[in-house]
Amino acid sequence: MSEWESYYKTEGEEEEEEEESPDTGGEYKYSGRDSLIFLVDASRAMFESQGEDELTPFDMSIQCIQSVYTSKIISSDRDLLAVVFYGTEKDKNSVNFKNIYVLQDL
């Protein structure tokens, strides 16, 4: 079973895996959680502002993410959120992909 599937198990659901039937393609139970992954371009161009008083595209992205995080914490604290930067100079991810930095895992 993949790691993300464990988030969608409901309480009391057994750990054993059932074989998928060929006609249904497998069934998942919805536990009332949403998952949202923010993919943010972190290349050099994202850090260049158009004017002196304007935010960079990267800063605007971060403000958007902060706003969604705040909203989700208040309205539905069971939801899963993740932030992934791509085009980075440093790597930090579970499968060692180059130029991918996982700031917040699901």
C-alpha positions as CSV (number, residue, x, y, z in Angstrom):
1,M,0.0,0.0,0.0
2,S,1.4,3.4,-0.9
3,E,2.0,6.0,1.8
4,W,-0.8,8.4,0.7
5,E,-3.4,5.6,0.8
6,S,-3.0,5.3,4.5
7,Y,-4.3,8.9,4.9
8,Y,-7.6,7.8,3.3
9,K,-8.3,4.9,5.6
10,T,-11.2,5.4,8.0
11,E,-11.2,4.5,11.6
12,G,-11.7,0.8,12.2
13,E,-10.7,-0.1,8.7
14,E,-8.5,-3.2,8.6
15,E,-4.9,-3.0,7.3
16,E,-5.1,-6.0,5.0
17,E,-5.3,-5.2,1.4
18,E,-8.1,-6.5,-0.7
19,E,-7.4,-7.6,-4.3
20,E,-8.7,-5.2,-6.9
21,S,-11.5,-6.6,-9.0
22,P,-10.8,-6.2,-12.7
23,D,-14.1,-4.5,-13.5
24,T,-13.9,-1.8,-10.8
25,G,-10.3,-0.9,-10.8
26,G,-10.1,-0.8,-7.0
27,E,-12.2,1.1,-4.5
28,Y,-11.1,3.8,-2.0
29,K,-13.1,5.1,0.8
30,Y,-13.2,8.9,1.3
31,S,-12.5,9.9,4.8
32,G,-13.4,13.6,4.4
33,R,-9.9,14.8,3.8
34,D,-8.7,16.8,0.8
35,S,-5.1,16.8,-0.3
36,L,-3.5,19.9,-1.9
37,I,0.0,20.1,-3.2
38,F,1.5,23.5,-4.1
39,L,4.2,23.2,-6.9
40,V,6.2,26.4,-7.0
41,D,8.7,27.4,-9.6
42,A,11.9,28.4,-7.8
43,S,14.0,29.3,-10.8
44,R,15.9,32.6,-10.9
45,A,13.2,34.3,-13.1
46,M,10.7,33.9,-10.3
47,F,12.8,36.2,-8.0
48,E,12.9,39.1,-10.5
49,S,10.4,41.9,-9.8
50,Q,8.9,44.0,-12.6
51,G,9.1,47.2,-10.6
52,E,10.6,48.6,-7.4
53,D,7.5,48.4,-5.4
54,E,6.2,45.2,-6.8
55,L,6.5,41.7,-5.3
56,T,8.4,39.1,-7.1
57,P,6.3,36.2,-8.6
58,F,7.9,33.9,-6.0
59,D,6.8,36.2,-3.2
60,M,3.2,36.3,-4.6
61,S,3.2,32.5,-4.7
62,I,4.3,32.3,-1.1
63,Q,1.6,34.8,0.0
64,C,-1.0,32.7,-1.8
65,I,0.2,29.6,-0.1
66,Q,0.1,31.3,3.3
67,S,-3.5,32.5,2.6
68,V,-4.6,29.0,1.7
69,Y,-2.8,27.4,4.7
70,T,-4.5,30.0,7.1
71,S,-7.9,29.3,5.5
72,K,-7.5,25.5,5.7
73,I,-6.4,25.6,9.3
74,I,-9.5,27.5,10.3
75,S,-12.0,25.8,8.1
76,S,-10.8,22.2,7.8
77,D,-7.9,21.1,9.9
78,R,-8.0,17.5,8.7
79,D,-7.0,18.4,5.1
80,L,-3.5,17.6,3.9
81,L,-1.2,20.3,2.5
82,A,2.2,20.1,0.9
83,V,4.6,22.6,-0.7
84,V,7.2,21.5,-3.3
85,F,9.7,23.8,-5.0
86,Y,11.1,22.9,-8.4
87,G,14.0,24.4,-10.2
88,T,16.0,24.8,-7.0
89,E,19.7,24.6,-6.6
90,K,19.4,22.3,-3.5
91,D,17.5,19.0,-3.4
92,K,15.4,17.6,-0.5
93,N,13.0,14.8,-1.4
94,S,12.5,11.2,-0.6
95,V,13.6,9.9,-4.0
96,N,16.6,12.2,-4.6
97,F,15.3,13.9,-7.7
98,K,17.6,16.8,-8.7
99,N,16.3,20.4,-8.3
100,I,13.3,19.4,-6.3
101,Y,12.9,20.6,-2.7
102,V,10.0,19.4,-0.6
103,L,9.3,22.0,2.0
104,Q,6.3,20.4,3.5
105,D,5.2,16.7,3.0
106,L,1.6,15.6,3.0
